[in-house]
Structure formats: structure tokens, C-alpha cells
Amino acid sequence: MKRKLITVLIITVCFLLQSTIMRKVAIGNITPNLLLIVTASFGFMRGTKSGMYIGLICGLFIDLFWGSLLGFHMLLFVIIGYFNGSFQRLFFDEDIKLPIGLIAVSELSYGIAVYFFGYMLQGDFSFGTHLFQVIIPELVYTILVTLVLYQIILHINKKLETEEQRSASKFV
């Protein structure tokens, strides 16, 4: 229960940061995607099921507050959570290369999907412009923020796992 409450708190704090402070520190109207970092991080730390649930919540927040179509971002984030969760067996706490790479792939895939379904299907065929002015800058900004936010999420996850193992050993 404590894990679920803390996870919801992390999602809520990242959503509030993304919708307030990160809008103020936007570089060229580009902000990092904190909810994508949270979804991907919990995916490869806890597995596909957790990644999908957290992706569902994060995507719902985006759909409700910024989206024009309910369910679009939820679907994208569930897929991102599942994709990252499939790498759980390869995940090691000390190695930051895998999380950075997975979050980069997730952000790039997310940006391309948003362009394809949000812009191209409405007649905007300037993919190169969108790629170099939106997708890649957001990718770089998200990776830079990942270096800090990932460490915080990892630390919280380690504390929760240690606490859960301690309480489980009391019952054995």
C-alpha cells in the first residue's frame, strides 16, 4: 500500500512540475517530458505490469489536462511502460546507460507518434521541421533531466524494496 501511495505521489509531483515550473524554464517552448521519465523508469525497475499501470495514469493526466483526444496519450504511455518493463531483467541499479537509452528511445518514439497521429494526419507534412524543432530538442532536454530525476526515482525505489524485504523477513 505504501508503495502505491508513494508512486501516486511521484506521478502527481512530476505532473505538477511539468505543468508549472517546467513551463517557466522551457527552452524555445520545449519542456522535458517528466511523466515519460516516470513511466519508463518504473517500467524497467518494476516490470511490464507496473510500467503499464503507471503509463495509464500518466497518459490519463496528459489526456485530461493537455490532450484533445481522450485515450491517445494513455495508449502511448501504456505501450511505453510495457516496452520498458520488458527490459527489467537487464536492469541493474548501477548502470545508467540502459535507462538513458530506453528513455531516449521512448521519447523519440513518443515524439514521432505524436507527430504522425497529431500533425501528419491533419495535413502537416513538415516532418523534418518538426523533428529538428520539437522532437530532438525535447529528446535532449528530457535526457538531461533524466540524469537527475532518474536518480531520485531509483533512490526511492531502493528504499521501498529494502523496506519491503525487511518486513517480509519478519513474517518468515
Order of alpha helices (4+ residues) and beta strands (2+ residues): alpha-alpha-alpha-alpha-alpha-alpha-alpha-alpha
